């Protein structure tokens, strides 16, 4: 398999905007799934030369993840700092604290003004992290609170939402971003851990101040990045202003992107959707996964093909090379 050299007449940023806007990109973006040192160590034993430049071997569109500090400072520790102490929670969320911004902020702002890559701002950590869930005990605390003191849950989410909105507004006055991302580890492969009705009441309503800021600053792509089977939440998130789904490490059948595209159409842009398990199997499984899913999704627009999770050490190097080459070949046909 020897695809032609990748044709690139646009910058990564231009290509992303055209794709998400159902325009005419020169090709779809290629994003890096995330290859850690433990993966490289495994691949070195399988034929990857240690001095290989992965950016040359697997050309990708650069995307930068801007993360800001969204945690209470000083940090709250669930069983010691009571989850119901809303005044303490509010005091520890100061959007004017310069430490919440990335290091060397003025220098980075200047660099971003002339960038050609994609910049994604992570604006919220989702329901359970906001509620302080770190382990099974704190999870039980939150679920009990939902039943016994729902107003406390509602107010805590509202406090976080208003804080995140003010911090986001502060950032967007200086930087133009390409996408805002809400991270939402909300459940498992079966379903979310709270119902769509509760999710709308306690979570989505608390996002409204952030959504207002994003609209005011003309942020075109608002992405719901989930780590669960969140299918039953999609009608609600669309109602509240999300227009992009990035589903990671999910039950690929329940969250099949072809089915989602058929159901929700162009209202829902899509990132990901390629079953990472196929990369663990063999070339036939990889080819079937790519050939069946990617062409129709690209043809519909608003789609960036990507494996649905970070590459692990159990993905053979030969399989990953085959996957990337095949993805280039298939996308260049479009």
C-alpha positions in Angstrom: 0.0 0.0 0.0 1.7 3.2 -1.2 -0.6 6.2 -1.1 0.5 9.3 -2.9 2.0 12.1 -0.8 -0.6 13.9 1.3 -1.9 16.9 -0.6 -2.1 20.0 1.6 -3.1 23.4 0.3 -4.6 24.5 3.6 -3.3 25.0 7.1 -4.5 22.7 9.8 -6.6 25.4 11.2 -8.2 26.2 7.8 -8.8 22.6 7.2 -10.5 22.1 10.5 -12.8 25.1 10.0 -13.8 24.0 6.5 -14.6 20.5 7.7 -16.6 21.5 10.7 -18.4 24.1 8.7 -19.4 21.6 5.9 -17.2 23.6 3.5 -14.6 22.3 1.0 -11.4 21.3 2.8 -8.5 20.1 0.7 -8.8 16.9 2.7 -10.1 15.9 6.1 -7.8 16.6 9.1 -5.7 13.8 10.5 -5.3 14.0 14.3 -2.8 12.1 16.4 -4.6 9.7 18.8 -1.9 10.0 21.5 1.1 7.7 21.5 2.8 7.5 24.9 6.3 6.3 25.8 5.1 2.8 26.8 3.7 2.3 23.3 6.9 3.4 21.7 8.9 1.0 23.9 6.7 -1.8 22.7 7.0 -0.7 19.1 10.8 -0.5 19.4 10.8 -4.3 20.0 8.6 -4.7 16.9 10.6 -2.9 14.3 10.2 0.8 14.9 13.7 2.5 14.8 14.4 4.5 18.0 15.4 7.5 16.0 12.2 7.6 13.9 10.4 10.9 13.7 6.8 10.0 14.2 5.6 13.4 12.8 7.3 12.4 9.5 6.2 8.8 9.5 2.6 9.7 10.4 1.9 13.2 9.2 -0.9 14.8 11.3 -2.7 18.1 11.6 -1.5 19.8 14.7 -4.0 20.5 17.4 -3.3 22.1 20.7 -5.3 21.4 23.8 -5.6 24.5 26.0 -6.3 23.5 29.5 -7.0 25.9 32.3 -7.3 25.2 36.0 -11.0 24.6 36.7 -10.6 23.1 40.1 -11.3 24.7 43.5 -8.1 26.2 44.8 -7.0 25.1 47.4 -8.4 21.7 46.3 -11.3 20.3 48.2 -11.0 16.8 49.5 -14.4 15.1 49.5 -15.0 13.5 52.9 -13.1 16.3 54.8 -14.4 19.4 52.9 -18.1 18.8 52.9 -19.7 18.7 49.5 -22.6 20.7 50.8 -20.4 23.6 51.9 -21.3 25.8 48.9 -19.7 29.0 50.3 -16.3 27.3 50.6 -16.7 25.9 47.1 -17.6 29.3 45.7 -14.7 31.1 47.5 -12.2 28.7 45.9 -13.3 29.4 42.3 -11.7 32.7 41.4 -11.7 33.3 37.7 -9.3 36.3 38.1 -6.5 34.1 39.5 -3.7 34.3 37.0 -2.5 30.8 38.0 -5.6 29.4 36.3 -4.1 30.3 32.9 -1.4 28.3 31.1 2.2 29.2 31.9 3.7 32.2 30.1 0.3 33.4 29.2 1.2 36.7 27.4 3.8 35.0 25.3 1.4 32.2 24.3 -1.3 34.7 23.5 1.0 36.5 21.0 2.0 33.1 19.4 -1.6 32.0 19.1 -2.5 35.1 17.1 -0.5 34.0 14.1 -0.9 30.2 14.5 -1.9 27.8 11.7 -2.9 24.9 13.9 -6.1 24.0 15.7 -6.6 25.4 19.2 -9.2 23.7 21.5 -10.2 25.2 24.8 -11.4 22.8 27.5 -14.1 24.8 29.4 -15.7 22.2 31.7 -14.9 18.9 33.4 -18.4 17.6 33.5 -20.8 16.5 36.2 -19.0 14.0 38.3 -15.7 15.7 38.5 -17.4 19.0 39.4 -19.2 17.2 42.2 -15.9 15.9 43.5 -16.2 12.3 42.6 -12.8 10.6 42.8 -13.6 7.1 44.1 -16.5 4.8 44.9 -17.2 6.5 48.3 -17.5 10.0 46.8 -19.7 8.6 44.0 -22.1 7.2 46.5 -22.1 10.6 48.3 -23.1 12.4 45.1 -25.8 9.9 44.1 -27.3 10.1 47.6 -27.2 13.9 47.5 -29.1 13.9 44.2 -32.0 12.1 46.0 -31.9 13.8 49.4 -30.6 17.4 48.6 -31.1 18.1 44.9 -30.9 21.8 45.4 -27.3 21.5 46.7 -26.3 19.6 43.5 -28.0 22.2 41.4 -26.4 25.1 43.2 -22.9 23.6 43.0 -23.2 23.0 39.3 -24.5 26.6 38.8 -21.5 28.0 40.8 -19.1 26.0 38.6 -20.9 27.1 35.4 -20.8 30.8 36.3 -17.1 30.5 37.3 -16.2 28.7 34.0 -18.2 31.3 32.0 -16.2 34.2 33.5 -12.9 32.4 33.0 -13.8 31.5 29.4 -14.8 35.1 28.7 -11.5 36.3 30.1 -9.6 34.0 27.8 -11.7 34.7 24.7 -11.1 38.4 25.0 -7.5 37.7 24.2 -7.5 34.5 22.1 -9.6 33.2 19.2 -10.2 29.5 19.6 -11.3 26.9 17.0 -13.4 24.7 19.4 -14.7 24.7 22.9 -14.7 21.2 24.6 -16.8 20.0 27.5 -15.3 16.8 28.9 -18.1 14.5 30.2 -17.1 11.2 31.8 -20.8 10.5 32.6 -21.2 6.8 32.6 -20.2 3.4 31.1 -20.7 1.3 28.0 -24.3 0.6 29.0 -25.7 4.1 29.6 -25.2 7.4 31.5 -25.4 7.1 35.3 -28.1 9.7 35.5 -31.2 10.0 33.3 -31.5 12.5 30.4 -34.1 14.5 32.4 -31.8 14.8 35.4 -28.8 15.5 33.1 -30.7 18.4 31.6 -31.9 19.8 34.9 -28.7 19.6 36.8 -26.0 19.8 34.2 -27.0 21.3 30.9 -28.9 24.2 32.5 -25.7 25.0 34.5 -23.8 25.2 31.2 -26.0 28.1 29.9 -23.7 30.9 31.1 -20.8 29.3 29.3 -22.8 28.8 26.1 -23.8 32.5 26.2 -20.1 33.4 26.3 -19.2 31.1 23.5 -22.0 32.5 21.3 -21.0 36.0 22.1 -17.4 35.3 20.9 -18.6 33.4 17.8 -17.1 30.0 18.7 -18.4 27.9 15.9 -17.6 24.4 17.2 -18.9 23.4 20.6 -17.9 19.8 21.4 -19.3 17.3 23.8 -16.4 14.9 24.5 -17.8 11.9 26.3 -16.2 8.7 27.7 -19.4 6.7 27.8 -22.4 5.5 25.9 -24.1 8.9 25.9 -26.5 8.2 23.0 -29.7 8.9 24.9 -28.3 12.4 25.9 -27.7 13.6 22.4 -31.1 15.1 21.7 -30.7 17.1 24.9 -27.2 18.3 24.2 -28.2 19.5 20.7 -31.1 21.4 22.3 -28.7 23.2 24.6 -26.3 24.3 21.9 -23.7 21.5 21.3 -23.0 20.8 17.7 -20.1 18.3 17.8 -19.6 14.8 19.4 -16.3 13.3 20.3 -17.0 9.8 21.8 -14.0 8.1 23.3 -13.5 4.5 24.5 -17.2 3.6 24.2 -19.3 0.6 23.1 -18.7 1.2 19.4 -22.0 -0.5 18.4 -24.1 1.7 20.6 -22.4 4.8 19.4 -21.9 3.9 15.8 -21.3 7.1 13.9 -23.1 6.0 10.8 -26.2 5.5 12.8 -25.8 8.8 14.6 -25.4 10.6 11.3 -28.5 9.0 10.0 -30.5 10.0 13.1 -29.1 13.5 13.8 -27.9 14.6 10.3 -25.8 17.7 9.9 -26.7 19.1 13.3 -24.1 16.9 14.8 -20.5 17.1 13.7 -18.4 14.0 14.6 -14.8 13.4 15.7 -13.5 9.8 16.1 -15.7 6.8 15.6 -13.1 4.2 14.5 -13.1 1.2 16.8 -9.7 1.0 18.5 -10.3 -2.8 19.0 -10.0 -3.3 15.2 -6.4 -2.1 15.5 -5.7 -4.8 18.0 -6.8 -7.6 15.6 -5.5 -7.9 12.1 -5.3 -6.1 8.8 -8.6 -7.5 7.5 -10.4 -6.2 10.6 -8.8 -2.8 10.1 -9.6 -2.6 6.4 -13.3 -3.5 7.1 -13.5 -0.9 9.9 -12.1 1.9 7.7 -13.7 1.0 4.4 -17.2 0.6 5.8 -17.2 3.6 8.1 -15.0 6.4 6.8 -16.0 7.0 3.2 -19.7 7.6 3.8 -19.0 9.8 6.9 -16.5 11.9 5.0 -18.9 12.3 2.1 -21.5 13.7 4.4 -19.1 16.3 5.7 -18.5 17.5 9.3 -16.4 14.5 10.2 -12.9 13.9 11.3 -11.8 10.2 11.3 -9.9 9.1 14.4 -9.6 6.0 16.6 -12.0 6.2 19.6 -9.3 6.2 22.2 -5.6 6.7 22.9 -3.4 4.0 21.3 -2.2 1.4 23.8 0.8 -0.8 23.9 -1.3 -3.8 22.9 -1.8 -2.3 19.4 0.9 -3.9 17.2 3.2 -1.4 15.4 2.6 -3.2 12.1 -1.2 -2.7 12.6 -0.9 0.9 13.4 1.2 1.6 10.3 -1.4 -0.3 8.2 -4.2 1.7 9.8 -2.6 5.1 9.1 -1.6 4.3 5.5 -5.1 2.9 4.8 -6.7 6.0 6.3 -4.6 8.2 4.1 -5.5 6.1 1.0 -9.2 6.1 1.7 -9.5 9.8 2.6 -7.5 10.8 -0.5 -10.1 9.1 -2.7 -12.8 11.5 -1.5 
